[in-house]
């Protein structure tokens, strides 16, 4: 009898192993599909072009050294090659090299240009080109500087009325961080999602990370089954592990706890706050209470803090992405179904492009701080996002 029992357990383990190998081979070619809904009939009146920067900048060391291929583009080098009978929006994209900050600036300017049937001009040095195939006109850096010098006398910062743009000229210089969704949402939501579609190679790399996360969870499940048989725990002869291959719910978590916030007294005094362990745990439990078969995909600038503080109840439930490239990290989070935000514009764009259920940190900014008096949270966080 004991020999039969051992033989049966061995067959169960072997069946698990064979099934695992076959199914992993079957699911290597997979993809996610994003569906975006927009209201083309809702066109808000542009009232303010804002210069305020909500978050500290990062990304000063980012260069065009990415390992993926960039699409071929036409770079205009001479002002005579620009059709000056058309309208153009120009700007200085050197305010902040941070990915989220650049995305806010580009999205707002692109939406303003669309509102006026104009084209957006972007310098070739703009590092957004690393991640996206933009439909803006790309000019060399010298020509962009020349256009700014030529039209700087009519530069707009804020309190710009609709009828003040393109009155007697076809070039408008708009300067600022423009960190509010009101410039482009909801009226140009579809356009902005299209602009910020990641390059195919980046999407492939992001999907590879999600594939690895799924494999790790499956490996943890099978390992637990094998251990149960070895320990003679009560495990059924037949276990349906189909759901371990399909139907996962991915929740992207961005955790920002880097030096620019935690060790910068100026930023703290200004009103910036950092997310807490309790916030992340509560946000994870929020999704646990609503979905099954969860995998939390985490990207952070402080991986040590994540490993030290973020606990999980099931093996394989958490996967940390450490690609070394901000575009891949964001793309991986965007390919998830839902989002747990940190503070910062990187988190904001992750949530916006994911377009799922979004949870954000409600204790930002610090009460009675300079930052709190400066911003309107209802013009920064979308109405359907959930504060915790």
KOLKOLPA-217643 format. One record per residue (C-alpha): residue number from 0; residue in one letter; x, y, z. Coordinates in nm, 2 decimals. Example, Ala and Ser with C-alpha at 12.3 -4.5 7.8 and 13.67 -1.06 7.14 Angstrom:
! KOLKOLPA-217643
0_A_1.23_-0.45_0.78
1_S_1.37_-0.11_0.71
! end
This chain:
! KOLKOLPA-217643
0_X_0.00_0.00_0.00
1_X_0.28_0.25_0.09
2_X_0.45_0.16_-0.24
3_X_0.13_0.23_-0.44
4_X_0.08_0.56_-0.25
5_X_0.44_0.67_-0.33
6_X_0.39_0.57_-0.69
7_X_0.07_0.77_-0.72
8_X_0.24_1.07_-0.56
9_X_0.53_1.04_-0.81
10_X_0.28_1.03_-1.10
11_X_0.11_1.34_-0.97
12_X_0.43_1.53_-0.94
13_X_0.54_1.41_-1.29
14_X_0.21_1.51_-1.44
15_X_0.24_1.86_-1.28
16_X_0.59_1.90_-1.43
17_X_0.49_1.79_-1.78
18_X_0.18_2.00_-1.78
19_X_0.38_2.30_-1.66
20_X_0.64_2.26_-1.94
21_X_0.38_2.22_-2.21
22_X_0.16_2.51_-2.11
23_X_0.46_2.75_-2.07
24_X_0.55_2.67_-2.43
25_X_0.20_2.74_-2.54
26_X_0.18_3.09_-2.38
27_X_0.50_3.24_-2.49
28_X_0.33_3.44_-2.76
29_X_0.09_3.66_-2.57
30_X_-0.02_4.02_-2.57
31_X_-0.24_4.28_-2.40
32_X_-0.49_4.50_-2.57
33_X_-0.57_4.85_-2.46
34_X_-0.92_5.00_-2.51
35_X_-0.96_5.37_-2.47
36_X_-1.29_5.56_-2.46
37_X_-1.31_5.93_-2.52
38_X_-1.58_6.20_-2.55
39_X_-1.51_6.39_-2.87
40_X_-1.80_6.62_-2.81
41_X_-1.66_6.76_-2.48
42_X_-1.41_7.05_-2.56
43_X_-1.31_7.24_-2.26
44_X_-1.22_7.61_-2.30
45_X_-0.85_7.66_-2.26
46_X_-0.80_7.93_-1.99
47_X_-0.46_7.89_-1.83
48_X_-0.11_7.80_-1.94
49_X_0.06_7.71_-1.61
50_X_0.43_7.75_-1.53
51_X_0.42_7.57_-1.20
52_X_0.62_7.24_-1.16
53_X_0.44_7.01_-0.92
54_X_0.72_6.75_-0.88
55_X_1.10_6.77_-0.85
56_X_1.28_6.68_-1.17
57_X_1.48_6.37_-1.25
58_X_1.64_6.21_-1.55
59_X_1.93_6.45_-1.60
60_X_2.15_6.16_-1.70
61_X_1.92_6.02_-1.97
62_X_2.07_6.01_-2.32
63_X_1.99_5.84_-2.65
64_X_2.18_5.52_-2.55
65_X_1.88_5.29_-2.54
66_X_1.93_4.93_-2.66
67_X_1.62_4.94_-2.88
68_X_1.59_5.09_-3.23
69_X_1.43_5.43_-3.28
70_X_1.21_5.49_-3.59
71_X_1.36_5.69_-3.87
72_X_1.24_6.06_-3.86
73_X_1.28_6.37_-4.07
74_X_1.47_6.64_-3.89
75_X_1.42_6.99_-4.02
76_X_1.74_7.20_-4.00
77_X_1.64_7.52_-4.17
78_X_1.35_7.76_-4.10
79_X_1.29_7.79_-4.48
80_X_1.18_7.43_-4.48
81_X_0.89_7.51_-4.25
82_X_0.57_7.61_-4.42
83_X_0.52_7.94_-4.24
84_X_0.16_7.98_-4.37
85_X_0.06_7.71_-4.12
86_X_0.03_7.75_-3.74
87_X_0.29_7.61_-3.50
88_X_0.34_7.58_-3.12
89_X_0.70_7.60_-3.00
90_X_0.84_7.55_-2.65
91_X_1.16_7.49_-2.46
92_X_1.16_7.12_-2.37
93_X_1.46_7.17_-2.13
94_X_1.25_7.27_-1.82
95_X_1.27_6.92_-1.68
96_X_1.42_6.60_-1.82
97_X_1.20_6.37_-1.60
98_X_0.99_6.14_-1.81
99_X_0.66_6.23_-1.64
100_X_0.73_6.60_-1.65
101_X_0.81_6.59_-2.02
102_X_0.50_6.39_-2.10
103_X_0.28_6.65_-1.92
104_X_0.45_6.93_-2.12
105_X_0.42_6.75_-2.45
106_X_0.06_6.63_-2.40
107_X_-0.06_6.98_-2.30
108_X_0.12_7.15_-2.59
109_X_0.00_6.89_-2.84
110_X_-0.36_6.93_-2.72
111_X_-0.33_7.31_-2.74
112_X_-0.19_7.28_-3.09
113_X_-0.48_7.05_-3.19
114_X_-0.73_7.30_-3.05
115_X_-0.59_7.56_-3.29
116_X_-0.54_7.34_-3.59
117_X_-0.16_7.39_-3.54
118_X_0.14_7.17_-3.54
119_X_0.37_7.11_-3.24
120_X_0.75_7.16_-3.30
121_X_0.98_6.95_-3.08
122_X_1.36_6.96_-3.07
123_X_1.55_6.65_-3.17
124_X_1.71_6.64_-2.82
125_X_1.38_6.57_-2.65
126_X_1.42_6.23_-2.49
127_X_1.05_6.15_-2.53
128_X_1.16_6.01_-2.87
129_X_1.32_5.72_-2.69
130_X_0.99_5.58_-2.60
131_X_0.73_5.70_-2.84
132_X_0.68_5.77_-3.21
133_X_0.55_6.13_-3.18
134_X_0.36_6.30_-3.47
135_X_0.52_6.64_-3.39
136_X_0.75_6.82_-3.63
137_X_1.11_6.74_-3.52
138_X_1.37_7.01_-3.57
139_X_1.74_7.03_-3.48
140_X_1.83_7.19_-3.15
141_X_1.97_7.50_-3.32
142_X_1.65_7.57_-3.51
143_X_1.44_7.52_-3.20
144_X_1.66_7.78_-3.02
145_X_1.63_8.02_-3.31
146_X_1.25_7.99_-3.31
147_X_1.24_8.06_-2.94
148_X_1.46_8.36_-2.97
149_X_1.25_8.49_-3.26
150_X_0.92_8.46_-3.08
151_X_1.02_8.49_-2.71
152_X_0.87_8.84_-2.70
153_X_0.53_8.69_-2.73
154_X_0.59_8.41_-2.49
155_X_0.29_8.29_-2.28
156_X_0.32_8.15_-1.93
157_X_-0.02_8.16_-1.77
158_X_-0.36_8.34_-1.78
159_X_-0.37_8.30_-2.15
160_X_-0.71_8.34_-2.30
161_X_-0.83_8.14_-2.60
162_X_-0.85_8.45_-2.83
163_X_-0.50_8.56_-2.74
164_X_-0.33_8.28_-2.93
165_X_-0.25_8.31_-3.31
166_X_-0.39_8.66_-3.34
167_X_-0.14_8.81_-3.57
168_X_0.13_8.54_-3.61
169_X_0.15_8.17_-3.69
170_X_0.41_8.08_-3.42
171_X_0.32_8.07_-3.05
172_X_0.58_8.02_-2.78
173_X_0.42_7.85_-2.48
174_X_0.64_7.79_-2.18
175_X_0.59_7.59_-1.86
176_X_0.54_7.25_-1.71
177_X_0.16_7.24_-1.77
178_X_0.10_6.97_-1.51
179_X_-0.28_6.95_-1.52
180_X_-0.50_6.71_-1.71
181_X_-0.74_6.99_-1.80
182_X_-0.52_7.08_-2.10
183_X_-0.60_6.75_-2.27
184_X_-0.85_6.54_-2.08
185_X_-1.11_6.44_-2.17
186_X_-1.13_6.64_-2.50
187_X_-0.81_6.49_-2.64
188_X_-0.78_6.17_-2.45
189_X_-0.77_5.95_-2.76
190_X_-0.50_6.17_-2.92
191_X_-0.28_6.16_-2.62
192_X_-0.31_5.79_-2.57
193_X_-0.21_5.75_-2.93
194_X_0.09_5.98_-2.89
195_X_0.21_5.78_-2.59
196_X_0.19_5.44_-2.74
197_X_0.53_5.28_-2.66
198_X_0.76_5.16_-2.94
199_X_0.71_4.80_-3.04
200_X_1.05_4.68_-2.90
201_X_0.96_4.84_-2.56
202_X_0.62_4.67_-2.56
203_X_0.79_4.34_-2.63
204_X_1.04_4.39_-2.34
205_X_0.76_4.49_-2.11
206_X_0.55_4.19_-2.20
207_X_0.85_3.97_-2.14
208_X_0.86_4.09_-1.78
209_X_0.49_4.02_-1.73
210_X_0.55_3.67_-1.88
211_X_0.83_3.61_-1.62
212_X_0.61_3.73_-1.34
213_X_0.34_3.48_-1.45
214_X_0.60_3.20_-1.48
215_X_0.73_3.28_-1.13
216_X_0.38_3.26_-0.98
217_X_0.32_2.93_-1.16
218_X_0.65_2.80_-1.04
219_X_0.57_2.89_-0.68
220_X_0.23_2.71_-0.71
221_X_0.38_2.39_-0.85
222_X_0.66_2.40_-0.60
223_X_0.40_2.42_-0.32
224_X_0.22_2.12_-0.47
225_X_0.54_1.92_-0.49
226_X_0.62_2.01_-0.13
227_X_0.27_1.91_-0.02
228_X_0.31_1.56_-0.17
229_X_0.66_1.52_-0.02
230_X_0.52_1.62_0.32
231_X_0.22_1.39_0.27
232_X_-0.02_1.68_0.31
233_X_-0.37_1.62_0.19
234_X_-0.36_1.73_-0.18
235_X_-0.61_1.61_-0.43
236_X_-0.51_1.37_-0.70
237_X_-0.62_1.61_-0.97
238_X_-0.57_1.99_-0.94
239_X_-0.69_2.23_-1.20
240_X_-0.41_2.48_-1.26
241_X_-0.56_2.64_-1.58
242_X_-0.63_2.96_-1.40
243_X_-0.26_2.99_-1.32
244_X_-0.19_3.04_-1.69
245_X_-0.49_3.25_-1.78
246_X_-0.70_3.52_-1.63
247_X_-0.44_3.69_-1.42
248_X_-0.51_4.04_-1.29
249_X_-0.20_4.26_-1.30
250_X_-0.17_4.56_-1.07
251_X_0.11_4.79_-1.14
252_X_0.27_4.96_-0.84
253_X_0.51_5.25_-0.87
254_X_0.69_5.33_-0.55
255_X_0.89_5.65_-0.54
256_X_1.11_5.68_-0.23
257_X_1.43_5.81_-0.39
258_X_1.69_6.06_-0.26
259_X_1.52_6.35_-0.44
260_X_1.23_6.32_-0.20
261_X_1.34_6.14_0.12
262_X_1.67_6.32_0.16
263_X_1.59_6.66_0.01
264_X_1.50_6.91_0.28
265_X_1.39_7.17_0.03
266_X_1.14_6.94_-0.13
267_X_1.01_6.83_0.20
268_X_0.98_7.19_0.32
269_X_0.80_7.27_0.00
270_X_0.53_7.02_0.08
271_X_0.63_6.70_-0.09
272_X_0.55_6.38_0.10
273_X_0.65_6.02_0.05
274_X_0.42_5.72_0.04
275_X_0.41_5.49_0.34
276_X_0.42_5.12_0.39
277_X_0.07_5.13_0.53
278_X_-0.06_5.30_0.21
279_X_0.09_5.04_-0.02
280_X_-0.04_4.75_0.20
281_X_-0.39_4.90_0.22
282_X_-0.39_4.96_-0.15
283_X_-0.29_4.60_-0.22
284_X_-0.56_4.48_0.01
285_X_-0.81_4.70_-0.18
286_X_-0.74_4.50_-0.49
287_X_-0.72_4.17_-0.31
288_X_-1.07_4.22_-0.19
289_X_-1.20_4.28_-0.55
290_X_-1.00_4.04_-0.77
291_X_-0.86_3.69_-0.76
292_X_-0.54_3.55_-0.92
293_X_-0.35_3.88_-0.86
294_X_0.01_3.96_-0.96
295_X_0.15_4.29_-0.83
296_X_0.42_4.43_-1.06
297_X_0.64_4.68_-0.88
298_X_0.88_4.94_-1.01
299_X_1.07_5.16_-0.77
300_X_1.37_5.39_-0.73
301_X_1.44_5.22_-0.39
302_X_1.42_4.84_-0.44
303_X_1.57_4.78_-0.09
304_X_1.28_4.96_0.07
305_X_1.04_4.75_-0.13
306_X_1.19_4.42_-0.03
307_X_1.21_4.53_0.33
308_X_0.86_4.67_0.37
309_X_0.62_4.51_0.12
310_X_0.50_4.18_0.24
311_X_0.28_3.94_0.05
312_X_0.06_3.65_0.15
313_X_0.11_3.42_-0.15
314_X_0.43_3.31_-0.31
315_X_0.47_3.46_-0.66
316_X_0.22_3.74_-0.59
317_X_0.49_4.01_-0.62
318_X_0.73_4.07_-0.91
319_X_0.98_4.36_-0.91
320_X_1.08_4.51_-1.24
321_X_1.44_4.64_-1.26
322_X_1.51_4.70_-1.63
323_X_1.74_5.00_-1.58
324_X_1.54_5.20_-1.84
325_X_1.25_5.42_-1.74
326_X_1.06_5.36_-2.06
327_X_1.06_4.99_-2.01
328_X_0.96_5.03_-1.64
329_X_0.67_5.25_-1.73
330_X_0.56_5.04_-2.02
331_X_0.55_4.73_-1.80
332_X_0.33_4.91_-1.55
333_X_0.11_5.04_-1.82
334_X_0.06_4.69_-1.96
335_X_-0.10_4.60_-1.63
336_X_-0.48_4.61_-1.57
337_X_-0.48_4.85_-1.27
338_X_-0.25_5.09_-1.09
339_X_-0.14_5.18_-0.74
340_X_0.02_5.53_-0.77
341_X_0.31_5.68_-0.58
342_X_0.37_6.06_-0.58
343_X_0.51_6.20_-0.90
344_X_0.43_6.25_-1.26
345_X_0.58_5.91_-1.36
346_X_0.31_5.75_-1.15
347_X_0.04_5.99_-1.29
348_X_0.12_5.88_-1.65
349_X_0.14_5.52_-1.56
350_X_-0.22_5.54_-1.42
351_X_-0.35_5.75_-1.71
352_X_-0.22_5.53_-1.98
353_X_-0.32_5.21_-1.80
354_X_-0.68_5.33_-1.79
355_X_-0.79_5.09_-1.52
356_X_-0.88_5.12_-1.16
357_X_-0.64_5.37_-1.00
358_X_-0.55_5.42_-0.63
359_X_-0.35_5.73_-0.53
360_X_-0.19_5.85_-0.21
361_X_-0.43_6.09_-0.04
362_X_-0.17_6.25_0.20
363_X_0.01_6.44_-0.07
364_X_0.09_6.73_-0.05
365_X_0.16_6.82_0.31
366_X_-0.13_7.01_0.47
367_X_-0.08_7.39_0.48
368_X_0.23_7.37_0.27
369_X_0.34_7.60_-0.01
370_X_0.26_7.32_-0.25
371_X_-0.09_7.26_-0.12
372_X_-0.17_7.63_-0.16
373_X_-0.04_7.62_-0.51
374_X_-0.22_7.33_-0.67
375_X_-0.57_7.22_-0.72
376_X_-0.59_6.85_-0.66
377_X_-0.92_6.81_-0.85
378_X_-0.73_6.94_-1.16
379_X_-0.45_6.69_-1.11
380_X_-0.61_6.37_-1.00
381_X_-0.89_6.24_-1.22
382_X_-1.23_6.22_-1.06
383_X_-1.26_5.84_-1.09
384_X_-0.93_5.78_-0.92
385_X_-0.95_5.65_-0.56
386_X_-0.77_5.82_-0.27
387_X_-0.63_5.60_0.01
! end
